């Protein structure tokens, strides 16, 4: 049953964007294809800076870059 959990974890993480944690450069399409099903301590090498990091850090950086790029809705004053 552990193999099924492993497959589900890989499948769930497949569409999270990847960005290099060192230089914050987004992953190229070939790097994304290699890294999209990787988990935890498997390493990816950045094509821009040449540094390698675990794929978890790539996903975290990808999520934080997406969160910064999202436009924020204006806050309305609810007292009126």
N, C-alpha and C positions, 0 to 999 in steps of 0.2 A: 504494500500500500504506500510505502514511502516513495516509490518511483512515480506514482500518480500525483502525489503532492508536488514533486519536483517538476513534473510536466506542467501542472497548473500554474506554478510560480513563474516559469519561463513564459508561458502563454500570456499571463496577466501583465507582464512587464514589457511586452514586445512593442508597444506603440508609444512608450515614454521617450521623449526626445533626449538626445545625447549631446553633451557639450564638454569640451576638455576642461578639467578642473584647474589646470595650470594657466592656460592662456585664454580660456572662456570661448574658444573658437568652436562653432557648431560642427558636429561630425559630418563628414562628407557622406555621400550616399553609399560608397563602398564600406566605410567604417561603420555606418549605421546598420548595413546588412550583416556585417560580421558580429556586431555587438547587440543586436536587438533581442536575441534569445539567450544571451549570457547572464549569469547570475553571480552575485557576491564577489568572490575573490578572483574571478577571471579578469585578466588585464587586457586593455585596449591601448594602442599606441596612436598618439595624435599625429596627423599628417602635417600640421602647421608647425608645431614646436618640437616634435620628435620625442616627447616625454611619454612614459607609460604610467597608467593609473588603473586601479580596479574599476570595474564597470559600475559599481554602486556609486562612486564619486562622480562618474560621468552622468548618471541619471539624476543625481541630486543637483548638479550644476545645470543640467538641462531644464529641470523643473524650476529652479530659481531664476533662470534667464527668461523662461516663459512667463513667470509671475511678474517680473519687472516690466515686460513688454506689453502686458495686458492693460488696455485703457481702463481707468477707474471711472465709475459713474459719479457724477456730482452729488454731493450730499445735500438733501433738501432740508429746510428748516421745518420741523414737524410742529412747532409751537403756534404757527399761524393759523 
